[in-house]
Amino acid sequence: MKRALLVVALAGYAWAQSELVSLAYSHNHELKALENEILAIEKEVDLSKIWENPMLSLGVNDIFLSEPLTRNQEMQNEAISLSQKIPLGGKLDIKESIALQDVAIKRLELQTKKLEMQQEIATLEQTYVRINQDLALVAKYEKILEDLKNAHLAYNTTSAHYVDTLNNTILQKNLSIEKKTLLKEKASIDRKLESILAISMPEWYAKEGLLSYGLSDEEKRLEKAPKLQLQNLQSTKELLNLRYEKATKIPDVTISLGYNRRQGRDDYAFLGFEIPLPIYGKENLSIQKAKLTHSASEQSVLNTQKQLLFELKDELLNKELQYDKIALSKEVLHENEKMYEVLQSTALSQNDALLSLLNVLSQMLEAQKQINANTFAYNESIIKIYTLLGVEL
């Protein structure tokens, strides 16, 4: 199994569909299931326009209960009839519209699922980048601490410097544990991506840095958000269901045409009409139920709209907050780097200076890790905003 991650440092970069996203669209089992469901529902559109099959009846009317296997030749009576149910009230047209609405809903569900999968993969890619940045930091500071400890021991091996060396060793052990934790997270991401792709992980590339953001009029774009469109389609479908229930008050008619052949008597043909009698109020109850369901779907549209607006505003604020945090962490790192340069000259000869130097190193490491974490959080907010608005990455 071949895995590789190429990190290219950029201040910001244009979106392009990830190699992993393209592979997921081609191989993911859940997406394939949704695509097959769409094909199945499309067949329902054709089925909705077809009348019910006619009924053919064949029978004899001269079977005596006392002698069921014996027929009276003089009383033989055979009948054949054909009946056809004829839908009235435009029910088939409404059923076709409902079926078309189901197709549109399922297609939008597929689009929404692709966007959610795209968000998940992009977030995992950014997590992968953050982990690799943190691993590089750990390796860098392990080297600094090791060089510092060796230089310190070489300069002075008296017991007065034992505490400083011990503090150095503790920092190294903490870095070692952090490294193992990061490697575990990295392996977990590999497994997660592999489960989404449904194939072995290929060689792939990710980019480092802040993602570019080119959206505007976000609240206006929200009107076309897939989740909101999905609720609107559901509401429209419930309105069609209401129309269908109202149409059922016009009963369908079944027409029967038959022929009786009678031995020793005249044969005859017959014509019949059958129509259900809506006397129990079932149709009225179904209409009331459909009205309530449609009303509930309209409320769901309003609720979804408010939820999406809250999520959008929250992510926009979080994006700006993370950007400010990045700037602050960079200032903290810069100040600590200046202090580190000052302390380097006296760290090997003065105990207090060495302790201060180790403390500054810890703060530098935390500041750089914070920059990585805030960059990830900034990029994650952008990914969520794009997904929320239905914009492909």
VEXDREN-2710 file (C-alpha; in Angstrom, 1 decimal):
% VEXDREN-2710
k/r/px/py/pz
1/MET/0.0/0.0/0.0
2/LYS/1.5/3.3/-1.1
3/ARG/0.9/6.5/0.9
4/ALA/2.5/9.9/0.5
5/LEU/1.7/13.4/1.5
6/LEU/3.3/16.3/-0.3
7/VAL/2.9/19.6/1.5
8/VAL/3.3/22.8/-0.5
9/ALA/3.4/26.0/1.6
10/LEU/1.1/28.7/0.3
11/ALA/-0.4/31.8/1.7
12/GLY/-3.7/30.9/0.0
13/TYR/-4.7/28.8/-3.0
14/ALA/-7.5/28.3/-5.4
15/TRP/-9.9/25.5/-4.9
16/ALA/-9.7/22.4/-7.1
17/GLN/-11.5/19.1/-6.6
18/SER/-9.3/16.8/-4.4
19/GLU/-8.0/13.6/-5.9
20/LEU/-9.5/11.7/-3.0
21/VAL/-13.0/13.4/-3.5
22/SER/-12.9/12.3/-7.2
23/LEU/-12.1/8.7/-6.1
24/ALA/-14.8/8.7/-3.5
25/TYR/-17.4/9.8/-6.1
26/SER/-16.3/6.9/-8.3
27/HIS/-16.1/4.1/-5.7
28/ASN/-18.0/5.0/-2.5
29/HIS/-20.7/2.3/-2.0
30/GLU/-23.3/4.7/-0.4
31/LEU/-23.1/7.0/-3.4
32/LYS/-23.5/4.1/-5.8
33/ALA/-26.6/3.0/-3.8
34/LEU/-28.1/6.4/-4.1
35/GLU/-27.5/6.5/-7.8
36/ASN/-29.2/3.1/-8.2
37/GLU/-32.1/4.4/-6.1
38/ILE/-32.5/7.3/-8.5
39/LEU/-32.7/4.9/-11.4
40/ALA/-35.3/2.8/-9.6
41/ILE/-37.4/5.9/-8.7
42/GLU/-37.3/7.1/-12.4
43/LYS/-39.1/3.8/-13.3
44/GLU/-41.8/4.9/-10.9
45/VAL/-42.5/7.9/-13.1
46/ASP/-43.4/5.5/-16.0
47/LEU/-45.3/3.2/-13.7
48/SER/-47.4/6.1/-12.4
49/LYS/-48.9/6.7/-15.8
50/ILE/-50.0/3.1/-16.5
51/TRP/-53.6/2.0/-15.8
52/GLU/-54.2/-1.1/-13.7
53/ASN/-54.3/-4.3/-15.6
54/PRO/-57.8/-5.5/-16.8
55/MET/-59.4/-8.4/-15.0
56/LEU/-60.4/-11.5/-16.9
57/SER/-63.0/-13.7/-15.3
58/LEU/-64.0/-17.2/-16.4
59/GLY/-66.6/-19.3/-14.7
60/VAL/-69.4/-21.8/-14.8
61/ASN/-72.8/-21.4/-13.0
62/ASP/-74.0/-25.0/-12.9
63/ILE/-71.9/-26.8/-10.3
64/PHE/-74.2/-28.5/-7.8
65/LEU/-73.0/-28.8/-4.2
66/SER/-74.4/-32.3/-3.8
67/GLU/-72.5/-33.5/-6.9
68/PRO/-69.7/-31.0/-7.5
69/LEU/-68.0/-33.3/-10.1
70/THR/-71.1/-33.9/-12.2
71/ARG/-72.5/-31.2/-14.5
72/ASN/-76.1/-31.2/-15.8
73/GLN/-75.7/-31.1/-19.5
74/GLU/-79.1/-29.4/-19.9
75/MET/-78.2/-26.6/-17.4
76/GLN/-74.6/-25.9/-18.6
77/ASN/-73.8/-22.2/-18.2
78/GLU/-70.4/-20.7/-18.9
79/ALA/-69.4/-17.1/-18.5
80/ILE/-66.5/-14.9/-19.5
81/SER/-66.1/-11.2/-18.6
82/LEU/-63.5/-8.5/-18.8
83/SER/-63.3/-5.6/-16.4
84/GLN/-61.2/-2.4/-16.4
85/LYS/-60.8/0.2/-13.7
86/ILE/-60.8/3.7/-15.1
87/PRO/-59.1/6.4/-12.9
88/LEU/-60.9/9.7/-12.8
89/GLY/-60.1/13.1/-11.3
90/GLY/-56.6/13.4/-12.8
91/LYS/-55.1/11.0/-10.3
92/LEU/-52.6/9.6/-12.7
93/ASP/-51.3/13.0/-13.6
94/ILE/-50.9/13.9/-9.9
95/LYS/-49.2/10.5/-9.2
96/GLU/-46.7/11.3/-12.1
97/SER/-46.0/14.7/-10.6
98/ILE/-45.4/13.0/-7.2
99/ALA/-43.0/10.5/-8.8
100/LEU/-41.1/13.3/-10.6
101/GLN/-40.8/15.1/-7.3
102/ASP/-39.4/11.9/-5.7
103/VAL/-36.8/11.8/-8.4
104/ALA/-35.8/15.4/-7.8
105/ILE/-35.6/14.8/-4.0
106/LYS/-33.4/11.8/-4.4
107/ARG/-31.1/13.6/-6.8
108/LEU/-30.8/16.4/-4.4
109/GLU/-30.1/13.9/-1.6
110/LEU/-27.3/12.5/-3.8
111/GLN/-25.9/16.0/-4.3
112/THR/-26.1/16.8/-0.6
113/LYS/-24.4/13.5/0.2
114/LYS/-21.6/14.3/-2.2
115/LEU/-21.1/17.8/-0.6
116/GLU/-21.1/16.2/2.9
117/MET/-18.5/13.6/1.7
118/GLN/-16.5/16.4/0.1
119/GLN/-16.5/18.3/3.4
120/GLU/-15.5/15.2/5.4
121/ILE/-12.6/14.4/3.1
122/ALA/-11.4/18.0/2.9
123/THR/-11.5/18.3/6.7
124/LEU/-9.5/15.1/7.0
125/GLU/-7.0/16.4/4.5
126/GLN/-6.6/19.5/6.6
127/THR/-6.2/17.4/9.7
128/TYR/-3.6/15.4/8.0
129/VAL/-1.7/18.6/7.1
130/ARG/-1.9/19.9/10.7
131/ILE/-0.6/16.6/12.1
132/ASN/2.4/16.6/9.7
133/GLN/3.1/20.2/10.7
134/ASP/3.0/19.2/14.4
135/LEU/5.2/16.2/13.7
136/ALA/7.7/18.5/12.0
137/LEU/7.7/20.8/15.0
138/VAL/8.2/17.9/17.4
139/ALA/11.2/16.7/15.4
140/LYS/12.6/20.2/15.3
141/TYR/12.3/20.8/19.0
142/GLU/13.6/17.3/19.9
143/LYS/16.7/18.2/18.0
144/ILE/17.0/21.6/19.7
145/LEU/16.6/20.0/23.2
146/GLU/19.0/17.2/22.4
147/ASP/21.7/19.7/21.2
148/LEU/21.0/21.9/24.2
149/LYS/21.3/19.1/26.7
150/ASN/24.6/17.8/25.2
151/ALA/26.1/21.3/25.1
152/HIS/25.0/22.0/28.7
153/LEU/26.5/18.7/30.0
154/ALA/29.7/19.4/28.1
155/TYR/29.9/22.9/29.5
156/ASN/29.3/21.9/33.2
157/THR/28.7/18.5/34.6
158/THR/28.3/19.6/38.3
159/SER/25.3/18.7/40.3
160/ALA/24.1/22.3/40.3
161/HIS/23.1/21.8/36.7
162/TYR/21.3/18.5/37.3
163/VAL/17.9/20.1/37.7
164/ASP/18.2/21.9/34.4
165/THR/19.2/18.7/32.6
166/LEU/16.3/16.9/34.2
167/ASN/13.8/19.5/33.0
168/ASN/15.2/19.2/29.6
169/THR/14.7/15.4/29.7
170/ILE/11.1/15.8/30.9
171/LEU/10.4/18.1/27.9
172/GLN/11.9/15.5/25.6
173/LYS/9.7/12.7/27.0
174/ASN/6.6/14.9/26.6
175/LEU/7.6/15.5/23.0
176/SER/8.0/11.7/22.5
177/ILE/4.5/11.0/23.9
178/GLU/3.1/13.8/21.7
179/LYS/4.8/12.3/18.7
180/LYS/3.2/8.9/19.3
181/THR/-0.2/10.5/19.8
182/LEU/0.1/12.3/16.5
183/LEU/1.2/9.2/14.6
184/LYS/-1.8/7.4/16.0
185/GLU/-4.1/10.2/14.8
186/LYS/-2.4/10.0/11.4
187/ALA/-3.0/6.3/11.1
188/SER/-6.7/6.8/12.1
189/ILE/-7.1/9.3/9.3
190/ASP/-5.7/6.9/6.8
191/ARG/-8.2/4.2/7.9
192/LYS/-11.1/6.7/7.8
193/LEU/-10.2/7.9/4.3
194/GLU/-9.8/4.4/3.1
195/SER/-13.3/3.5/4.4
196/ILE/-14.8/6.5/2.5
197/LEU/-13.0/5.7/-0.7
198/ALA/-13.8/2.0/-0.5
199/ILE/-10.4/1.3/-2.1
200/SER/-6.8/1.2/-1.0
201/MET/-5.3/4.6/-0.3
202/PRO/-3.4/5.9/-3.3
203/GLU/-0.6/8.4/-3.4
204/TRP/-2.1/11.8/-2.8
205/TYR/-1.2/15.4/-2.3
206/ALA/-2.5/18.1/0.1
207/LYS/-1.6/21.8/0.4
208/GLU/-0.6/23.8/3.4
209/GLY/-1.7/27.3/4.3
210/LEU/-4.8/29.3/4.6
211/LEU/-7.5/28.5/2.1
212/SER/-8.7/31.2/-0.2
213/TYR/-12.2/32.6/0.3
214/GLY/-14.0/34.1/-2.6
215/LEU/-17.6/34.1/-1.6
216/SER/-19.9/37.1/-1.1
217/ASP/-23.6/37.7/-0.4
218/GLU/-23.6/34.5/1.7
219/GLU/-27.1/35.1/3.1
220/LYS/-28.5/35.5/-0.4
221/ARG/-26.7/32.3/-1.5
222/LEU/-28.2/30.5/1.4
223/GLU/-31.6/30.6/-0.4
224/LYS/-30.2/28.0/-2.8
225/ALA/-28.6/25.9/-0.1
226/PRO/-29.1/22.1/-0.8
227/LYS/-30.6/21.4/2.6
228/LEU/-33.1/24.2/2.2
229/GLN/-33.9/23.1/-1.3
230/LEU/-34.5/19.6/-0.1
231/GLN/-37.1/20.9/2.5
232/ASN/-38.8/22.9/-0.2
233/LEU/-39.1/19.9/-2.4
234/GLN/-40.5/17.9/0.4
235/SER/-43.1/20.6/1.1
236/THR/-44.0/20.7/-2.6
237/LYS/-44.4/16.9/-2.6
238/GLU/-46.7/17.1/0.5
239/LEU/-48.8/19.7/-1.4
240/LEU/-49.1/17.2/-4.3
241/ASN/-50.1/14.5/-1.9
242/LEU/-52.9/16.8/-0.6
243/ARG/-54.1/17.3/-4.2
244/TYR/-54.1/13.5/-4.7
245/GLU/-56.1/12.9/-1.6
246/LYS/-58.7/15.5/-2.7
247/ALA/-58.8/13.8/-6.1
248/THR/-59.7/10.5/-4.4
249/LYS/-63.1/12.0/-3.5
250/ILE/-63.9/11.5/-7.2
251/PRO/-64.2/7.7/-7.2
252/ASP/-62.7/5.5/-10.0
253/VAL/-65.1/3.6/-12.1
254/THR/-64.8/-0.1/-13.0
255/ILE/-66.5/-1.2/-16.3
256/SER/-67.2/-4.9/-16.9
257/LEU/-68.2/-6.5/-20.2
258/GLY/-69.1/-10.1/-20.3
259/TYR/-70.8/-13.0/-22.2
260/ASN/-72.8/-15.9/-20.8
261/ARG/-73.3/-19.1/-22.9
262/ARG/-76.2/-21.2/-21.7
263/GLN/-77.1/-24.7/-22.9
264/GLY/-80.7/-24.9/-24.1
265/ARG/-81.3/-21.3/-23.6
266/ASP/-80.5/-18.0/-25.2
267/ASP/-76.9/-16.7/-24.7
268/TYR/-76.6/-13.1/-23.4
269/ALA/-74.0/-10.4/-23.0
270/PHE/-73.8/-8.0/-20.0
271/LEU/-72.4/-4.6/-19.2
272/GLY/-71.6/-3.5/-15.6
273/PHE/-70.4/-0.5/-13.8
274/GLU/-68.8/-0.5/-10.3
275/ILE/-68.1/2.5/-8.2
276/PRO/-67.1/2.7/-4.5
277/LEU/-69.4/4.5/-2.2
278/PRO/-67.5/7.0/0.1
279/ILE/-69.9/6.7/3.0
280/TYR/-67.5/6.0/5.9
281/GLY/-65.5/9.3/5.7
282/LYS/-62.1/7.8/5.0
283/GLU/-61.4/10.2/2.2
284/ASN/-62.1/13.3/4.4
285/LEU/-59.8/12.0/7.1
286/SER/-57.1/11.4/4.5
287/ILE/-57.5/14.9/3.3
288/GLN/-57.2/16.3/6.8
289/LYS/-54.1/14.2/7.4
290/ALA/-52.5/15.5/4.2
291/LYS/-53.3/19.1/5.1
292/LEU/-51.6/18.7/8.5
293/THR/-48.6/16.9/6.9
294/HIS/-48.2/19.8/4.4
295/SER/-48.5/22.4/7.2
296/ALA/-45.8/20.5/9.1
297/SER/-43.5/20.5/6.0
298/GLU/-43.9/24.3/5.6
299/GLN/-42.8/24.8/9.2
300/SER/-39.8/22.5/8.6
301/VAL/-38.8/24.8/5.7
302/LEU/-38.8/27.8/8.0
303/ASN/-37.0/25.9/10.8
304/THR/-34.3/24.7/8.4
305/GLN/-33.9/28.2/7.0
306/LYS/-33.3/29.6/10.5
307/GLN/-30.9/26.8/11.5
308/LEU/-28.8/27.3/8.3
309/LEU/-28.7/31.0/8.8
310/PHE/-27.4/30.5/12.4
311/GLU/-24.8/28.0/11.2
312/LEU/-23.7/30.3/8.4
313/LYS/-23.3/33.4/10.7
314/ASP/-21.6/31.3/13.3
315/GLU/-19.0/29.9/10.8
316/LEU/-18.4/33.4/9.3
317/LEU/-17.7/34.8/12.8
318/ASN/-15.5/31.8/13.6
319/LYS/-13.5/32.3/10.4
320/GLU/-12.7/35.9/11.4
321/LEU/-12.0/34.8/15.0
322/GLN/-9.5/32.1/13.9
323/TYR/-7.8/34.6/11.6
324/ASP/-7.3/37.0/14.5
325/LYS/-6.0/34.2/16.7
326/ILE/-3.4/33.3/14.0
327/ALA/-2.1/36.8/14.0
328/LEU/-1.9/36.9/17.8
329/SER/-0.1/33.6/18.0
330/LYS/2.4/34.8/15.4
331/GLU/3.1/37.9/17.6
332/VAL/3.6/35.6/20.6
333/LEU/6.0/33.4/18.6
334/HIS/7.9/36.4/17.4
335/GLU/8.4/37.8/20.9
336/ASN/9.5/34.4/22.3
337/GLU/12.0/34.0/19.4
338/LYS/13.6/37.4/20.3
339/MET/13.8/36.3/24.0
340/TYR/15.3/33.0/23.0
341/GLU/18.1/34.7/21.1
342/VAL/18.8/36.8/24.1
343/LEU/18.9/33.9/26.5
344/GLN/21.1/31.7/24.3
345/SER/24.3/33.5/25.2
346/THR/24.0/32.9/28.9
347/ALA/22.0/29.6/29.1
348/LEU/24.9/27.3/29.4
349/SER/26.6/29.2/32.3
350/GLN/23.7/30.4/34.4
351/ASN/21.1/28.1/35.9
352/ASP/18.3/30.7/35.9
353/ALA/19.0/31.5/32.2
354/LEU/18.8/27.8/31.2
355/LEU/15.5/27.4/33.0
356/SER/14.2/30.5/31.3
357/LEU/15.5/29.2/28.0
358/LEU/13.6/25.9/28.4
359/ASN/10.5/27.8/29.4
360/VAL/10.8/30.0/26.3
361/LEU/11.3/27.0/24.1
362/SER/8.1/25.5/25.5
363/GLN/6.2/28.7/24.8
364/MET/7.6/28.8/21.2
365/LEU/6.5/25.3/20.6
366/GLU/3.0/26.0/22.0
367/ALA/2.7/29.1/19.9
368/GLN/3.6/27.3/16.7
369/LYS/1.2/24.5/17.5
370/GLN/-1.5/27.1/18.2
371/ILE/-0.8/28.6/14.7
372/ASN/-1.3/25.2/13.2
373/ALA/-4.5/24.6/15.2
374/ASN/-6.0/28.0/14.3
375/THR/-5.1/27.6/10.7
376/PHE/-6.9/24.2/10.7
377/ALA/-9.9/25.8/12.4
378/TYR/-9.9/28.7/9.9
379/ASN/-9.8/26.3/6.9
380/GLU/-12.4/24.0/8.5
381/SER/-14.8/27.0/8.8
382/ILE/-14.3/27.8/5.1
383/ILE/-15.0/24.2/4.1
384/LYS/-18.2/24.2/6.2
385/ILE/-19.4/27.5/4.6
386/TYR/-18.8/26.2/1.1
387/THR/-20.6/23.0/1.9
388/LEU/-23.5/24.8/3.7
389/LEU/-24.0/27.0/0.6
390/GLY/-23.8/24.1/-1.8
391/VAL/-20.6/25.4/-3.5
392/GLU/-18.2/22.7/-4.7
393/LEU/-14.7/23.0/-3.3
END
